[in-house]
Amino acid sequence: MAALTGTHWLPVCPEQLGGLPTPRPAADLIGGDGNAVLAGRARVLTREGRDVTSHFCHGARQCLALALAQNIRRAYLKSGSPSCGLSPRPGVTAALLLQNGIEVIEYR
């Protein structure tokens, strides 16, 4: 396999950057996708009912700021996450990166 010349990896977790602990309770998008959350039309709730929307939005903005500062053009994000997933609907961070022209690739 050929080496990826000039490729640098920046591992981040938007949920941690948003102030949530690890491990943390599972959360779900309620009322829409990540785009709707960013627009204030949907929420992110833990399965116990705690609203963590502000944490998810803050973490997404932190990831975007890092990506822009580092001139990142592509992000590899974890599938099935309300932050990072793309299917069945985009998570909060995935949506914000896409809105800002950053290619998002979902991995399982």
C-alpha positions as CSV (number, residue, x, y, z in Angstrom):
1,M,0.0,0.0,0.0
2,A,1.4,3.4,-0.9
3,A,2.0,5.9,1.9
4,L,-0.2,9.0,2.1
5,T,2.3,11.7,1.7
6,G,1.4,14.9,3.6
7,T,-1.5,13.2,5.4
8,H,-1.9,14.1,9.1
9,W,-4.5,12.7,11.5
10,L,-6.2,14.8,14.1
11,P,-8.2,12.4,16.4
12,V,-11.0,14.2,18.2
13,C,-14.3,13.4,19.8
14,P,-16.9,16.1,19.4
15,E,-18.9,14.9,22.4
16,Q,-15.9,15.2,24.6
17,L,-15.1,18.6,23.1
18,G,-18.6,19.6,24.0
19,G,-18.0,18.8,27.6
20,L,-19.6,15.3,27.9
21,P,-17.8,12.6,29.9
22,T,-16.4,9.3,28.7
23,P,-18.1,6.9,29.0
24,R,-21.4,8.7,28.6
25,P,-25.1,7.7,28.3
26,A,-26.3,6.9,24.8
27,A,-28.1,9.8,23.1
28,D,-30.4,10.1,20.1
29,L,-31.5,12.8,17.7
30,I,-35.1,13.8,18.4
31,G,-37.3,15.6,15.9
32,G,-34.9,15.7,13.0
33,D,-31.3,15.3,11.8
34,G,-28.1,17.2,12.7
35,N,-29.1,20.0,10.4
36,A,-32.3,20.5,12.3
37,V,-30.5,20.4,15.6
38,L,-28.1,23.1,14.4
39,A,-31.1,25.2,13.2
40,G,-32.8,24.8,16.6
41,R,-35.6,22.6,15.3
42,A,-34.6,19.3,16.9
43,R,-32.8,18.2,20.1
44,V,-30.3,15.6,21.3
45,L,-31.5,13.7,24.3
46,T,-30.0,10.9,26.3
47,R,-32.0,7.7,26.6
48,E,-32.8,8.8,30.2
49,G,-34.3,12.1,28.8
50,R,-31.4,14.5,29.6
51,D,-31.1,17.3,27.0
52,V,-27.5,17.4,25.7
53,T,-28.2,19.5,22.6
54,S,-25.9,22.3,23.7
55,H,-23.0,19.9,24.3
56,F,-23.4,18.4,20.8
57,C,-23.6,21.8,19.1
58,H,-20.6,23.1,21.1
59,G,-18.6,20.0,20.2
60,A,-19.5,20.3,16.6
61,R,-18.4,24.0,16.5
62,Q,-15.1,23.0,18.2
63,C,-14.5,20.3,15.5
64,L,-15.2,22.8,12.8
65,A,-12.9,25.3,14.3
66,L,-10.1,22.7,14.5
67,A,-10.7,21.6,10.9
68,L,-10.6,25.1,9.6
69,A,-7.5,26.0,11.6
70,Q,-5.7,23.0,10.2
71,N,-7.0,23.3,6.7
72,I,-8.7,19.9,6.9
73,R,-10.8,19.0,3.8
74,R,-11.9,15.5,4.8
75,A,-13.2,13.9,8.0
76,Y,-13.6,10.2,8.8
77,L,-16.4,9.9,11.3
78,K,-18.0,7.0,13.2
79,S,-21.2,5.6,11.8
80,G,-24.3,5.3,14.0
81,S,-23.4,8.3,16.2
82,P,-25.8,11.3,16.8
83,S,-22.6,13.4,16.4
84,C,-20.7,11.8,13.6
85,G,-23.0,9.4,11.7
86,L,-24.2,10.0,8.2
87,S,-26.9,7.3,7.9
88,P,-29.7,7.0,8.3
89,R,-29.4,10.8,8.8
90,P,-26.5,13.1,9.5
91,G,-25.4,13.8,13.0
92,V,-24.7,17.2,14.4
93,T,-20.9,17.3,13.7
94,A,-21.3,15.6,10.3
95,A,-23.9,18.1,9.3
96,L,-21.9,21.1,10.4
97,L,-18.7,19.9,8.6
98,L,-20.7,19.2,5.4
99,Q,-22.4,22.7,5.6
100,N,-18.8,24.1,5.6
101,G,-17.5,22.2,2.6
102,I,-15.6,19.5,4.4
103,E,-16.0,16.0,2.9
104,V,-17.3,13.5,5.5
105,I,-16.6,9.8,5.1
106,E,-18.5,7.5,7.5
107,Y,-16.8,4.3,8.8
108,R,-18.2,1.5,10.7
